[in-house]
């Protein structure tokens, strides 16, 4: 079972198109999006439309849920960019974004054991929490225990990592940040997503039996950055794409 996981497109259509081309060449068995389809660029509808067209199971990111407060936002892009181009989202896509789930749970029974994969945007505790690689082990274990998660996949920080934590029973928990398709912040301007592979030999007793591949792909960064700079959005949003920060 090859599962594709992606997140944080942030209305970056050039990155999203490159991602889809790469994804289609990999032929995964399932695809899930961990949120933040919108914000920071000028193509929110093009991105959301394609996700809906493909029927990709998607959970809510913090930017996606801000669409609920659209009535309180200005109807234009002001100088500070507080609107993040939310007002461009059409009514149908607003309804879609506002109704996305907080988490997605996948349950597998492999090697006569139950394996729970939990997908969240920030964390299972908060949509705005940054799950970072250097988190305290006890904190990670407690959070995953609360969520009954053996494999926890998140986005939000835009900084990809895969960390395993050994439990007192000798099994291994996996924490995976899948990075960002449209707004990387790890110094690499290429987009990033994850291919998670399970086989009939996958088990929590062997940390290497669950395969995690970080896929990086190039895209037209200048096209995305120029689209920001040619709009009322702050120029620093475009510069951040070039610097990957």
N, C-alpha and C positions, 0 to 999 in steps of 0.2 A: 504494500500500500504506500503510494507516494503522495504525500500531502503538501501542497504549496500554500505558504502563509505569507501575506504581504500586509503592509500598513503604511500610513502616513504619506499618501500620495500628494495631498495638499494642493489639489487643482493644477498640478504640473502636468499638462497634457503631453509634452514631448517625452518626459520620463515615463509616463503611463503607457504611451504607445510602444516605446522601446521595451518596457517590461512585458507587455502582452505578447509581443513578437518572441521574446525569449521564453516566456511561459509556454506558449503554444508549441515551441520546438521541443520542450521537455516532456510534454504530454503527461501531466500529473493526473492521478486518479480523483483528486478532490482539491478544491481551492477555497480558501477562507481569507477574508479581509478583516483586519483588526482595527479598522476605523481611521478617522481623519481623512476623509476623501476631499474635504474642502479647506479653504483658508490659504492665504499667502500668494495666490496667483489667480489668473482671470478666466480659468476654464473649469469652474465647478460643475456646470451642467454636462459638459462633454464627458467628464470622468464618471459622474454619477449615472448618466444615461447608459454608458457601456457596462458598468457594474450590474445595473438592473437588467440590461439586455441579456447578459451572460448568466444571470441568475446566481451570481456569486453570493454565498452566505456571508453577511457582513455584520459586524457589531459596531456600536456607537463609539466614536472618539470624542474627545472634549470639544473640538471645533464643530463636529457634526451637531452636537446637542445645543450649541449656541444659536442655532437656527431658530430654536424655540423663542428666543428673545429678540427676534428680528424686528418686532414692532417698536422696540425701544432704541433701535439703532438708527443712525442717520441714513437717509435714502441716497447717499452719495458716498464716495470715498474721500474722507477728510485727510488733512495733511499728515496727521499722526498715524493714519492707517488703521484706526480702531475698528473699522468695519470689516477688514480683511476680505473684502469682496463678497461678504455673505449676501448682500442685497442682490447679487447677480443670480442667485439660486432661484429657479422657477418654482411656482406653487406646488407642482406635483412632486418635485424632488425635495422640497421642504417637508412635505408630509412624510415622505419615505425616510428622510434622515431623522426626523423627530420620533419615529417609531422603532428605531433599531434596538436590538437587545444589548444588555450590558455585558453579558458573557456568553460564550458558547462552550458546551461540554461534549467531549467525544469519549465514549467508553468502549474499550476493546477487551476481549478476553483472549489472551495469548499465553501459551505455555501453562494453561490451567490457572492463570492468575489474572486478576482484573487490573487493567491499565487505564487510568483516567488522564486525559489530556484536557486542560482547561485553557481557553483563550480569553484574554482580557486586553483592554487598551493600555491603561496605566498599570493597574494591578487589580487583584480581586477585591482589594479593600477600598480603592479609590481610583476613579477614572483619571485623576490628575497626579497620581503617585508615579515617580520615576523609579523603576526597578533597575538598579545599577549593578555591575559585575562585582563590585567590592562590598556589597551589603553583608552585614553580619550573618554568619551561618545560622545561628539560632533564630534570627528574625525571619530568614527565608523559610526555614523548616516550619515555624509556627504559622506563617501566612499560608503555606501550601497545605498544611494540615487542616486549617480552617476551611479551605476550599476543596478538600479531598482531592488534591491535584498531585499526580505523580510526575506529570510534565506540564509546566506552566509556560505558556508562550505569551509574550507581551510586545508592545511597541512603545510609542509615546516619547521615549528619550532620543530616538533616532540613532542610537549607538548599539550596534549589534554585538552580541556575545552569546556563548553557550557555556554554562557552568553546571557541573554535577555536584551534588551534595550527598555524601554517604550517611545513611541513617544508622541508628543503634542496632537495627536488625540486620544490617549488612546489605540492604538494598540501596539503590541510587535514585535520587530525585533529579530531574533535569529542569533548569531554568534557562529559557531561550528568549533573548530579545532579538526580534527579527529585522531590526533596522528600519530604514525608510526608503520607499520607492522614489519619492519626489523631493525630499529635503534632507539629505544625509548631513550628519553633524560629527562624523568621525574622521574628518580630514581627507576623505576619499569622495570625489564628486560623483562617482558612479552610483546609480541606484542599487538597492539591495533588497533581496527577499530570501526566504528559506524554503528548502525542500526537506521535509521530514519523512524518513522512510522507515516503515515497520515491516517486518517479515514474520514468518511463523516461528523464527528463532529469537525474536525480540523478547527481552525479559528485563525486569527491574533489577535482577541479580547480576546483570552484566552491563556495565555502563556503556560499552562500545556496541551493544546490539541494537541500540536505537540510533540511527544515522541522521546527522544534522549537517546539511550542506548550505553554506552561505553563498548565494549566487549574486555576483556583481555584474552589472551591465552598463555600458556607456549610452549616453543620449546627448542630444543637442542642448547643452547647458546654456549656450549663448541665446538660443531662441527663447528659452524659458526666462532667462534673466532680462532680456530685452523687452519681453512682454510686460514684465513688472515695471520696467523703467519707462515704458511708453504708456503707462496707466497712471492714475493718481495714487497708486500704492507707493509706499516708501521705497526709495532706491535701495536701501539696505537689504530689503528682501531679495533683490536680484543679486547683490554682492554676496549675500550669504550662500547662495547656490554655487557661486564660483569658488568660494573659500571652503565650502562644506562645513559650515559652522553655524 
